[in-house]
Amino acid sequence: MDEEMDDDAKIAGAPLVDRIVEELDLLSRNVDILQRVSGGTPLGIIRLSDMMQLPIHKVRYSLHLLEREGVIQPSANGAVVTDKAKDFWDDLDRGLDRMTESIQILKDRAAERRAPASSRKGY
C-alpha cells in the first residue's frame, strides 16, 4: 500500500477508512499507468517514472499488479497492453458503480447518526 496519505485522508478517521483510501489511491495510480501504456508505444519503468513523477518502486509495483491481472505484458521495449485490457476497463466501470452505490448508502447512514437525537428514527 502507499505510504503517502494526505492530511485530508488522515482526518477521515478510522483506520479502516484510511486503508480503503490508500487502496483507492493505488487503484488510481494503476489506472493512470494503464492509460499511459495503452497509448500504443511500449513504456518502461524509468520512462513511466519520469512521465508520472513517481518513484521507480511504485511504478514497478503497479506494473507488477497490472501484469498479474493480465492487462499488460512485458516486451523488450517496455510494457504493452493485452487483449484483456478492454475487460479490465469494463470491470472497473462496473466496480466503480457498485462502490458509488455503497458509498452513498454509508453516507446516508452516517448522516442519520449525525442528525439531532430528536429527529432520529428509533435510535
ABEGO torsion letter per residue (X at the ends): XBABBBAAAAAAEBAAAAAAAAAAAAAAAAAAAAAAAAAGBBBBAAAAAAAAGBBAAAAAAAAAAAAAAGABBBBAAEBBBBAAAAAAAAAAAAAAAAAAAAAAAAAAAAAAAABBAAABBGX
